[in-house]
Amino acid sequence: MRTPVEVDFQGMDANPETRGAVAKHVAQLEARFGRLTAGRVVVKAPSGHHRTGGLYEINIHLALPEGRDVNIDRTPQNDERYADLNFALNDAFKRARRQLQDQVDRMKGDVKRHGGPVGA
């Protein structure tokens, strides 16, 4: 069953290549984790804003069972690599994958414990 994921393009046309890249990333997350209940991806074109001018912004919100969420909503301010749309998409989804894995581990009870005695 496919997760309902809304994709919103702001300040740019929703070209088939970009829409396909987003769909591929979402499909990979679904194949790997399979427990997404909903999602939203916002792809925002570069603006003239002085701190993020020339950089794409990718926001990802994924809803998981038990009311848990994964949110990727911050574009690194001084990372010029975000001027490339493919890099911005790949990096944002890589961060989403890491956060999603952390949430899945917590739901399973596989949480690392730091600072405690080992082998007690």
Buried (B, 14 or more C-beta within 10 A) or exposed (E): EEBEBEBEBEEEEEEEEBBEBBBEBBEEBBEEBEBBBEBBBBBBEBBEEEEBEEBBBBBBBBBBEEEBEBEBEEBEEEEEEBEEBEBBBBBBBEBBBEBBBBBBEEBEEEEEEEEEEEEE
